[in-house]
Amino acid sequence: MIETAYKHVVPNENNVAMIDGTRTKVIELVLDTQAYGWSPEELQFQHPTFTMGQIHSALAYYWDHQNELDAEIERRWQEVKQLQQSQELSPLEKRLKARKTR
């Protein structure tokens, strides 16, 4: 396993940065800050099992690897959009759409 300079961040078997002692990816914590504008204190309130050290270490890791992680966030977003576009409408969605056009 690769050592990191971040006490509470460790790579998993796929070399994805994880918060040590959890199954949470650093990128997931970052997405919480981006989506909701949460401060480190609010992150801890929302994720009470994380220590402030874990949170700050994860955020420091993000800022030091921002380009890489932002590219991964964008890749995920594009993948979701692609999946949404390729999905067929559910029967309910079809009925609702048909009602709209009447």
WOMO-V100219 format. One line per field, one symbol per residue. phi: phi as a letter, one per 30 degrees, with the letter a starting at -180 (. if undefined). psi: psi as a letter, one per 40 degrees, with the letter a starting at -180 (. if undefined). burial: # if it has 9 or more other C-alpha atoms within 8 Angstrom, else .. A space follows every 50 residues. Layout:
# WOMO-V100219
phi=???
psi=???
burial=???
This chain:
# WOMO-V100219
phi=.ddcdcecbbdddcicdbdeibccdedddddddddciddeddedddbddd ddddddddddeeddbeddddddddddddddddddddddddeddddddddd dd
psi=ihiiehdehiiaeefhhihheifhiddddddddddefhidddddddgeei iddddddddddddefddddddddddddddddddddehiiidddddddddd e.
burial=.....#.#####....###.....###.##.##....#.#..##...... .#.#########......#...#....................#...... ..
